[in-house]
């Protein structure tokens, strides 16, 4: 790594050789496999952690439903509701269609949207078009995405900047996925001394860096480490939704191993609460959110934005109209939840009373 956080790497990035077993196979389209498997219901966890929580119903809300205001701001841009279509995919023809539909719907409704890991497009620039959706979403916040572990495999500030510039993004997501990498046939498992390299990216990049997990949650201890290097926004991406342990185990044929780790992680509501105790940190809640009621619960627990992927994936394989319809229903559910909790605006959602069923 050169001084100032600049990588000496130029041009397409050479991928790391996979594990010995994976290297012996013909090249696999990992992204296409991920899409196919993520759509299977068996990849979803059975336990619904948000169902443990319920709002205290306000029979006399003293507000007009028509006046309930779901608008907010993210990355300096206005949103119709505090929703993010979470980072999902890219790098294949199917993924290009999905990203286009997600982006068009996000723009129509006025919510944020992210793309999947752009590593494949950095290695093969011909794939950049499968991620490039700014034309479809010219005004809403758009998030670029790379795996943080790649900073230990030749990536640096320059590659992160290229990912941002590739799609005209407003921020870069660095995702943390140690369990996925451990189970992935071609996984990259060297997470040693990663935090200082992430700090270089935070200091050297011209846009904000958001750090997220992909389904195992982020603890308060890890979040404090990230805050110390200047990360101001964290997506908890906790346990409760799509099981990447099951997905990667299905790809490798190690089904028993996948089941052993399917429930590994911090449930999303718990992760939100741990991070909400850290002053100045902006929190995105994702991982097992399935509707606007879950989004409302996330906000009441301390999140600033609610992210969802799986609820929009099937719709995105169909059309932008289908995604738009799902988004508008989600916002309607959020609005009704706010009304029945006696809250008229997003900034006041932490004042809503949530009860944990197990604590009754």
C-alpha positions as a Markdown table, in Angstrom:
| # | Residue | x | y | z |
|---|---|---|---|---|
| 1 | Unk | 0.0 | 0.0 | 0.0 |
| 2 | Unk | 1.5 | 3.4 | -1.0 |
| 3 | Unk | 1.5 | 6.4 | 1.5 |
| 4 | Unk | -1.7 | 8.2 | 1.9 |
| 5 | Unk | -3.8 | 5.0 | 1.6 |
| 6 | Unk | -3.3 | 4.8 | -2.2 |
| 7 | Unk | -3.0 | 1.4 | -3.6 |
| 8 | Unk | -0.3 | 0.6 | -6.1 |
| 9 | Unk | -2.7 | -1.6 | -8.0 |
| 10 | Unk | -4.0 | -0.3 | -11.3 |
| 11 | Unk | -6.3 | -1.8 | -13.9 |
| 12 | Unk | -8.5 | -4.8 | -13.3 |
| 13 | Unk | -7.9 | -6.5 | -10.0 |
| 14 | Unk | -6.7 | -10.1 | -10.2 |
| 15 | Unk | -8.9 | -12.4 | -8.1 |
| 16 | Unk | -7.4 | -14.5 | -5.3 |
| 17 | Unk | -7.2 | -18.2 | -6.1 |
| 18 | Unk | -10.0 | -20.0 | -4.4 |
| 19 | Unk | -9.7 | -23.0 | -2.0 |
| 20 | Unk | -8.2 | -26.1 | -3.5 |
| 21 | Unk | -11.5 | -27.8 | -4.0 |
| 22 | Unk | -13.1 | -24.8 | -5.6 |
| 23 | Unk | -10.0 | -24.2 | -7.8 |
| 24 | Unk | -10.3 | -27.7 | -9.3 |
| 25 | Unk | -13.8 | -27.0 | -10.5 |
| 26 | Unk | -14.9 | -25.2 | -13.7 |
| 27 | Unk | -15.4 | -21.5 | -13.0 |
| 28 | Unk | -18.7 | -20.9 | -11.3 |
| 29 | Unk | -21.1 | -18.0 | -11.5 |
| 30 | Unk | -21.3 | -17.2 | -7.8 |
| 31 | Unk | -23.6 | -14.3 | -8.2 |
| 32 | Unk | -26.1 | -16.2 | -10.3 |
| 33 | Unk | -26.1 | -19.0 | -7.7 |
| 34 | Unk | -26.6 | -16.5 | -4.9 |
| 35 | Unk | -29.7 | -15.0 | -6.6 |
| 36 | Unk | -31.2 | -18.4 | -7.3 |
| 37 | Unk | -30.6 | -19.7 | -3.7 |
| 38 | Unk | -31.7 | -16.5 | -2.0 |
| 39 | Unk | -35.1 | -16.8 | -3.6 |
| 40 | Unk | -35.6 | -20.2 | -2.0 |
| 41 | Unk | -37.8 | -20.0 | 1.1 |
| 42 | Unk | -35.6 | -22.6 | 2.9 |
| 43 | Unk | -32.8 | -20.0 | 3.0 |
| 44 | Unk | -34.8 | -17.8 | 5.4 |
| 45 | Unk | -34.5 | -18.3 | 9.2 |
| 46 | Unk | -37.6 | -19.6 | 10.8 |
| 47 | Unk | -37.3 | -17.4 | 13.9 |
| 48 | Unk | -38.8 | -13.9 | 13.6 |
| 49 | Unk | -37.1 | -11.8 | 16.2 |
| 50 | Unk | -39.2 | -8.7 | 15.4 |
| 51 | Unk | -42.2 | -10.7 | 16.4 |
| 52 | Unk | -40.9 | -10.6 | 20.0 |
| 53 | Unk | -41.7 | -6.9 | 20.1 |
| 54 | Unk | -45.0 | -5.0 | 19.8 |
| 55 | Unk | -46.0 | -1.4 | 20.0 |
| 56 | Unk | -48.1 | -0.1 | 22.9 |
| 57 | Unk | -51.3 | 0.8 | 21.0 |
| 58 | Unk | -52.4 | 4.4 | 21.4 |
| 59 | Unk | -56.2 | 4.4 | 21.2 |
| 60 | Unk | -56.2 | 8.2 | 21.3 |
| 61 | Unk | -53.3 | 9.3 | 19.0 |
| 62 | Unk | -54.4 | 12.9 | 18.8 |
| 63 | Unk | -53.0 | 13.2 | 15.3 |
| 64 | Unk | -54.4 | 13.2 | 11.8 |
| 65 | Unk | -53.4 | 10.1 | 9.8 |
| 66 | Unk | -53.1 | 12.3 | 6.7 |
| 67 | Unk | -50.6 | 14.4 | 8.6 |
| 68 | Unk | -48.3 | 11.6 | 9.6 |
| 69 | Unk | -44.9 | 12.5 | 8.1 |
| 70 | Unk | -42.6 | 9.7 | 7.0 |
| 71 | Unk | -40.1 | 11.9 | 5.2 |
| 72 | Unk | -36.4 | 12.1 | 6.4 |
| 73 | Unk | -32.9 | 12.7 | 5.0 |
| 74 | Unk | -30.0 | 10.4 | 4.2 |
| 75 | Unk | -26.6 | 11.4 | 2.9 |
| 76 | Unk | -27.9 | 14.9 | 2.4 |
| 77 | Unk | -30.7 | 13.9 | 0.2 |
| 78 | Unk | -34.5 | 13.8 | 1.0 |
| 79 | Unk | -36.3 | 10.5 | 1.3 |
| 80 | Unk | -40.1 | 9.9 | 1.2 |
| 81 | Unk | -39.5 | 7.4 | 4.0 |
| 82 | Unk | -36.5 | 6.1 | 6.0 |
| 83 | Unk | -36.1 | 3.0 | 3.7 |
| 84 | Unk | -33.1 | 1.5 | 2.0 |
| 85 | Unk | -33.3 | -1.2 | -0.6 |
| 86 | Unk | -30.3 | -3.1 | 0.7 |
| 87 | Unk | -27.3 | -4.1 | -1.4 |
| 88 | Unk | -28.1 | -7.4 | -3.2 |
| 89 | Unk | -26.4 | -8.3 | -6.4 |
| 90 | Unk | -24.6 | -7.5 | -9.7 |
| 91 | Unk | -22.2 | -9.1 | -12.1 |
| 92 | Unk | -24.7 | -11.2 | -14.2 |
| 93 | Unk | -27.3 | -10.5 | -16.8 |
| 94 | Unk | -30.1 | -11.4 | -14.3 |
| 95 | Unk | -28.5 | -9.1 | -11.7 |
| 96 | Unk | -28.4 | -6.2 | -14.2 |
| 97 | Unk | -32.2 | -6.5 | -14.7 |
| 98 | Unk | -32.8 | -6.8 | -10.9 |
| 99 | Unk | -30.6 | -3.7 | -10.2 |
| 100 | Unk | -32.4 | -1.7 | -12.9 |
| 101 | Unk | -35.8 | -2.6 | -11.5 |
| 102 | Unk | -34.8 | -1.8 | -7.9 |
| 103 | Unk | -33.2 | 1.5 | -8.9 |
| 104 | Unk | -36.2 | 2.7 | -11.0 |
| 105 | Unk | -38.6 | 1.8 | -8.2 |
| 106 | Unk | -36.4 | 3.6 | -5.6 |
| 107 | Unk | -36.4 | 6.7 | -7.7 |
| 108 | Unk | -40.2 | 6.7 | -8.3 |
| 109 | Unk | -40.9 | 6.3 | -4.6 |
| 110 | Unk | -38.0 | 8.3 | -3.1 |
| 111 | Unk | -36.0 | 5.8 | -1.1 |
| 112 | Unk | -32.3 | 4.8 | -1.0 |
| 113 | Unk | -30.8 | 1.9 | -2.9 |
| 114 | Unk | -27.6 | -0.1 | -2.9 |
| 115 | Unk | -25.9 | -2.5 | -5.3 |
| 116 | Unk | -24.2 | -5.8 | -4.6 |
| 117 | Unk | -20.4 | -6.3 | -4.2 |
| 118 | Unk | -18.7 | -4.7 | -7.2 |
| 119 | Unk | -15.6 | -6.8 | -7.0 |
| 120 | Unk | -16.4 | -8.7 | -10.2 |
| 121 | Unk | -16.7 | -5.5 | -12.1 |
| 122 | Unk | -13.3 | -4.3 | -10.8 |
| 123 | Unk | -11.8 | -7.6 | -12.0 |
| 124 | Unk | -13.7 | -7.5 | -15.3 |
| 125 | Unk | -14.8 | -4.0 | -16.3 |
| 126 | Unk | -17.2 | -5.4 | -18.9 |
| 127 | Unk | -19.4 | -6.3 | -16.0 |
| 128 | Unk | -19.7 | -2.7 | -14.7 |
| 129 | Unk | -22.9 | -2.1 | -16.6 |
| 130 | Unk | -24.7 | -4.6 | -14.4 |
| 131 | Unk | -24.1 | -2.3 | -11.5 |
| 132 | Unk | -24.5 | 1.1 | -13.2 |
| 133 | Unk | -28.0 | 2.3 | -12.3 |
| 134 | Unk | -27.5 | 6.0 | -11.7 |
| 135 | Unk | -29.4 | 6.7 | -14.9 |
| 136 | Unk | -32.4 | 5.0 | -13.4 |
| 137 | Unk | -32.1 | 6.6 | -10.0 |
| 138 | Unk | -30.7 | 10.1 | -10.6 |
| 139 | Unk | -31.8 | 11.8 | -7.4 |
| 140 | Unk | -32.0 | 9.2 | -4.6 |
| 141 | Unk | -29.0 | 8.1 | -2.4 |
| 142 | Unk | -27.1 | 5.3 | -4.2 |
| 143 | Unk | -24.6 | 3.0 | -2.4 |
| 144 | Unk | -21.6 | 1.3 | -3.9 |
| 145 | Unk | -20.4 | -1.9 | -2.2 |
| 146 | Unk | -17.2 | -3.9 | -1.7 |
| 147 | Unk | -16.2 | -6.6 | 0.8 |
| 148 | Unk | -13.9 | -5.1 | 3.5 |
| 149 | Unk | -11.8 | -8.3 | 3.5 |
| 150 | Unk | -10.6 | -7.4 | 0.0 |
| 151 | Unk | -8.4 | -4.8 | 1.6 |
| 152 | Unk | -6.2 | -7.8 | 2.6 |
| 153 | Unk | -6.2 | -9.1 | -1.0 |
| 154 | Unk | -4.8 | -6.2 | -3.0 |
| 155 | Unk | -7.5 | -3.6 | -2.7 |
| 156 | Unk | -7.0 | -0.1 | -1.4 |
| 157 | Unk | -8.4 | 3.4 | -1.6 |
| 158 | Unk | -8.0 | 3.5 | -5.4 |
| 159 | Unk | -10.2 | 0.4 | -5.9 |
| 160 | Unk | -12.8 | 1.8 | -3.5 |
| 161 | Unk | -12.8 | 5.1 | -5.4 |
| 162 | Unk | -13.3 | 3.2 | -8.6 |
| 163 | Unk | -16.3 | 1.4 | -7.2 |
| 164 | Unk | -17.9 | 4.7 | -6.2 |
| 165 | Unk | -17.1 | 6.3 | -9.5 |
| 166 | Unk | -18.4 | 3.3 | -11.5 |
| 167 | Unk | -22.0 | 4.0 | -10.4 |
| 168 | Unk | -21.8 | 7.6 | -9.3 |
| 169 | Unk | -22.5 | 6.6 | -5.7 |
| 170 | Unk | -23.2 | 8.8 | -2.7 |
| 171 | Unk | -21.4 | 6.5 | -0.3 |
| 172 | Unk | -19.4 | 3.2 | -0.2 |
| 173 | Unk | -20.6 | 0.2 | 1.8 |
| 174 | Unk | -17.7 | -2.0 | 3.1 |
| 175 | Unk | -19.4 | -5.2 | 4.1 |
| 176 | Unk | -18.1 | -7.6 | 6.8 |
| 177 | Unk | -18.9 | -11.2 | 6.2 |
| 178 | Unk | -16.5 | -13.6 | 8.1 |
| 179 | Unk | -19.0 | -16.4 | 8.4 |
| 180 | Unk | -19.9 | -16.3 | 4.7 |
| 181 | Unk | -16.2 | -16.3 | 3.7 |
| 182 | Unk | -15.5 | -19.2 | 6.1 |
| 183 | Unk | -18.2 | -21.3 | 4.4 |
| 184 | Unk | -17.9 | -20.1 | 0.9 |
| 185 | Unk | -16.1 | -22.6 | -1.4 |
| 186 | Unk | -13.9 | -19.7 | -2.8 |
| 187 | Unk | -13.9 | -17.7 | 0.4 |
| 188 | Unk | -11.3 | -15.2 | 1.6 |
| 189 | Unk | -10.6 | -15.8 | 5.2 |
| 190 | Unk | -7.9 | -13.4 | 6.1 |
| 191 | Unk | -9.5 | -10.7 | 8.3 |
| 192 | Unk | -6.2 | -10.0 | 10.2 |
| 193 | Unk | -5.3 | -6.3 | 10.9 |
| 194 | Unk | -8.2 | -5.1 | 8.7 |
| 195 | Unk | -9.3 | -2.2 | 10.9 |
| 196 | Unk | -6.3 | 0.0 | 10.0 |
| 197 | Unk | -6.8 | -0.6 | 6.3 |
| 198 | Unk | -10.5 | 0.4 | 6.7 |
| 199 | Unk | -9.4 | 3.5 | 8.4 |
| 200 | Unk | -7.3 | 4.4 | 5.4 |
| 201 | Unk | -10.3 | 4.1 | 3.2 |
| 202 | Unk | -12.4 | 6.2 | 5.6 |
| 203 | Unk | -9.7 | 9.0 | 5.5 |
| 204 | Unk | -8.9 | 8.7 | 1.8 |
| 205 | Unk | -12.3 | 8.4 | 0.2 |
| 206 | Unk | -14.3 | 11.5 | -0.9 |
| 207 | Unk | -17.7 | 10.0 | 0.1 |
| 208 | Unk | -18.8 | 8.5 | 3.4 |
| 209 | Unk | -18.0 | 4.9 | 4.2 |
| 210 | Unk | -20.8 | 2.8 | 5.6 |
| 211 | Unk | -19.9 | -0.5 | 7.3 |
| 212 | Unk | -22.4 | -3.4 | 7.3 |
| 213 | Unk | -22.6 | -7.0 | 8.1 |
| 214 | Unk | -24.6 | -9.4 | 5.9 |
| 215 | Unk | -26.7 | -11.3 | 8.3 |
| 216 | Unk | -24.8 | -11.9 | 11.6 |
| 217 | Unk | -25.1 | -8.5 | 13.2 |
| 218 | Unk | -22.6 | -6.0 | 14.6 |
| 219 | Unk | -22.0 | -5.8 | 18.3 |
| 220 | Unk | -21.6 | -2.6 | 20.3 |
| 221 | Unk | -17.9 | -3.4 | 20.8 |
| 222 | Unk | -17.2 | -3.7 | 17.1 |
| 223 | Unk | -19.3 | -0.6 | 16.4 |
| 224 | Unk | -17.1 | 1.4 | 18.9 |
| 225 | Unk | -14.0 | 0.2 | 17.1 |
| 226 | Unk | -15.5 | 1.4 | 13.8 |
| 227 | Unk | -16.6 | 4.7 | 15.2 |
| 228 | Unk | -13.0 | 5.3 | 16.5 |
| 229 | Unk | -11.7 | 5.2 | 12.9 |
| 230 | Unk | -14.3 | 7.6 | 11.7 |
| 231 | Unk | -17.2 | 5.4 | 10.5 |
| 232 | Unk | -20.4 | 7.4 | 11.2 |
| 233 | Unk | -23.0 | 5.0 | 9.8 |
| 234 | Unk | -23.3 | 1.3 | 10.5 |
| 235 | Unk | -25.8 | -1.1 | 9.0 |
| 236 | Unk | -26.3 | -3.8 | 11.6 |
| 237 | Unk | -27.5 | -6.4 | 9.1 |
| 238 | Unk | -28.3 | -8.8 | 11.9 |
| 239 | Unk | -29.6 | -12.3 | 12.4 |
| 240 | Unk | -33.1 | -13.0 | 11.4 |
| 241 | Unk | -33.5 | -13.0 | 7.6 |
| 242 | Unk | -31.6 | -14.7 | 4.8 |
| 243 | Unk | -29.1 | -17.3 | 6.0 |
| 244 | Unk | -25.9 | -16.9 | 4.1 |
| 245 | Unk | -24.6 | -19.9 | 6.0 |
| 246 | Unk | -27.3 | -22.0 | 4.4 |
| 247 | Unk | -26.7 | -20.5 | 1.0 |
| 248 | Unk | -22.9 | -21.1 | 1.0 |
| 249 | Unk | -23.3 | -24.5 | 2.5 |
| 250 | Unk | -25.7 | -25.4 | -0.3 |
| 251 | Unk | -23.1 | -24.2 | -2.9 |
| 252 | Unk | -20.4 | -26.3 | -1.2 |
| 253 | Unk | -22.5 | -29.4 | -0.5 |
| 254 | Unk | -21.8 | -29.0 | 3.3 |
| 255 | Unk | -25.5 | -28.9 | 4.3 |
| 256 | Unk | -24.9 | -30.0 | 7.9 |
| 257 | Unk | -22.2 | -27.4 | 8.4 |
| 258 | Unk | -24.6 | -24.7 | 7.1 |
| 259 | Unk | -27.3 | -25.8 | 9.5 |
| 260 | Unk | -24.8 | -25.7 | 12.4 |
| 261 | Unk | -24.2 | -22.0 | 11.7 |
| 262 | Unk | -27.6 | -21.0 | 10.4 |
| 263 | Unk | -28.5 | -19.3 | 13.7 |
| 264 | Unk | -25.1 | -17.8 | 14.3 |
| 265 | Unk | -25.1 | -14.1 | 15.1 |
| 266 | Unk | -26.8 | -11.2 | 16.9 |
| 267 | Unk | -30.5 | -10.8 | 16.3 |
| 268 | Unk | -31.2 | -7.5 | 14.6 |
| 269 | Unk | -33.3 | -5.9 | 17.4 |
| 270 | Unk | -30.5 | -6.6 | 19.9 |
| 271 | Unk | -27.8 | -5.2 | 17.6 |
| 272 | Unk | -29.8 | -2.0 | 17.0 |
| 273 | Unk | -30.1 | -1.5 | 20.8 |
| 274 | Unk | -26.4 | -2.0 | 21.4 |
| 275 | Unk | -25.5 | 0.5 | 18.7 |
| 276 | Unk | -28.1 | 3.0 | 19.8 |
| 277 | Unk | -26.2 | 3.5 | 23.0 |
| 278 | Unk | -23.2 | 4.9 | 21.0 |
| 279 | Unk | -23.4 | 8.7 | 20.8 |
| 280 | Unk | -23.3 | 10.2 | 17.3 |
| 281 | Unk | -23.7 | 7.0 | 15.4 |
| 282 | Unk | -26.2 | 6.7 | 12.6 |
| 283 | Unk | -27.8 | 3.2 | 12.4 |
| 284 | Unk | -29.3 | 1.4 | 9.5 |
| 285 | Unk | -31.4 | -1.6 | 10.6 |
| 286 | Unk | -31.5 | -4.6 | 8.3 |
| 287 | Unk | -31.7 | -8.4 | 8.7 |
| 288 | Unk | -35.1 | -10.0 | 8.9 |
| 289 | Unk | -37.2 | -6.9 | 8.3 |
| 290 | Unk | -40.2 | -8.0 | 6.2 |
| 291 | Unk | -42.6 | -5.1 | 6.2 |
| 292 | Unk | -43.3 | -1.6 | 7.3 |
| 293 | Unk | -44.2 | -2.7 | 10.8 |
| 294 | Unk | -40.8 | -4.2 | 11.3 |
| 295 | Unk | -39.3 | -0.9 | 9.9 |
| 296 | Unk | -41.3 | 1.0 | 12.5 |
| 297 | Unk | -40.1 | -1.2 | 15.3 |
| 298 | Unk | -36.5 | -0.7 | 14.1 |
| 299 | Unk | -36.9 | 3.0 | 14.3 |
| 300 | Unk | -38.4 | 2.8 | 17.7 |
| 301 | Unk | -35.5 | 0.7 | 18.9 |
| 302 | Unk | -33.0 | 3.3 | 17.8 |
| 303 | Unk | -32.4 | 3.0 | 14.0 |
| 304 | Unk | -32.4 | 5.9 | 11.6 |
| 305 | Unk | -33.1 | 3.9 | 8.5 |
| 306 | Unk | -34.6 | 0.5 | 7.7 |
| 307 | Unk | -33.0 | -1.7 | 5.1 |
| 308 | Unk | -34.6 | -4.7 | 3.3 |
| 309 | Unk | -33.5 | -7.0 | 0.6 |
| 310 | Unk | -35.4 | -10.3 | 0.4 |
| 311 | Unk | -38.9 | -8.6 | 0.4 |
| 312 | Unk | -37.9 | -6.8 | -2.8 |
| 313 | Unk | -35.9 | -9.5 | -4.5 |
| 314 | Unk | -38.8 | -11.6 | -6.0 |
| 315 | Unk | -40.5 | -8.4 | -7.1 |
| 316 | Unk | -37.3 | -7.2 | -8.8 |
| 317 | Unk | -37.1 | -10.3 | -10.9 |
| 318 | Unk | -40.5 | -9.3 | -12.3 |
| 319 | Unk | -40.6 | -5.5 | -12.9 |
| 320 | Unk | -39.9 | -2.1 | -11.5 |
| 321 | Unk | -43.7 | -1.7 | -11.1 |
| 322 | Unk | -43.8 | -4.8 | -8.8 |
| 323 | Unk | -41.0 | -3.3 | -6.6 |
| 324 | Unk | -42.7 | 0.0 | -6.5 |
| 325 | Unk | -45.9 | -1.6 | -5.3 |
| 326 | Unk | -44.1 | -3.4 | -2.6 |
| 327 | Unk | -42.3 | -0.2 | -1.5 |
| 328 | Unk | -45.6 | 1.8 | -1.3 |
| 329 | Unk | -47.2 | -1.0 | 0.7 |
| 330 | Unk | -44.2 | -0.9 | 3.1 |
| 331 | Unk | -44.5 | 2.9 | 3.5 |
| 332 | Unk | -48.3 | 2.5 | 4.1 |
| 333 | Unk | -47.6 | -0.1 | 6.9 |
| 334 | Unk | -45.0 | 2.3 | 8.4 |
| 335 | Unk | -47.4 | 5.2 | 8.3 |
| 336 | Unk | -50.2 | 3.2 | 10.0 |
| 337 | Unk | -47.8 | 1.9 | 12.6 |
| 338 | Unk | -46.7 | 5.4 | 13.5 |
| 339 | Unk | -50.4 | 6.6 | 13.6 |
| 340 | Unk | -51.4 | 3.8 | 16.0 |
| 341 | Unk | -48.3 | 4.4 | 18.1 |
| 342 | Unk | -49.3 | 8.1 | 18.5 |
| 343 | Unk | -46.2 | 9.3 | 16.6 |
| 344 | Unk | -46.5 | 11.9 | 13.8 |
| 345 | Unk | -43.0 | 12.2 | 12.5 |
| 346 | Unk | -39.9 | 10.0 | 12.0 |
| 347 | Unk | -37.7 | 12.1 | 14.3 |
| 348 | Unk | -40.1 | 11.2 | 17.2 |
| 349 | Unk | -40.1 | 7.4 | 16.6 |
| 350 | Unk | -37.8 | 6.7 | 19.5 |
| 351 | Unk | -40.5 | 8.0 | 21.8 |
| 352 | Unk | -42.9 | 5.3 | 20.7 |
| 353 | Unk | -43.4 | 2.6 | 23.4 |
| 354 | Unk | -42.3 | -0.9 | 22.4 |
| 355 | Unk | -43.0 | -3.9 | 24.6 |
| 356 | Unk | -41.0 | -7.1 | 24.5 |
| 357 | Unk | -43.5 | -10.0 | 24.6 |
| 358 | Unk | -41.1 | -12.3 | 26.6 |
| 359 | Unk | -40.8 | -9.6 | 29.2 |
| 360 | Unk | -44.6 | -9.4 | 29.9 |
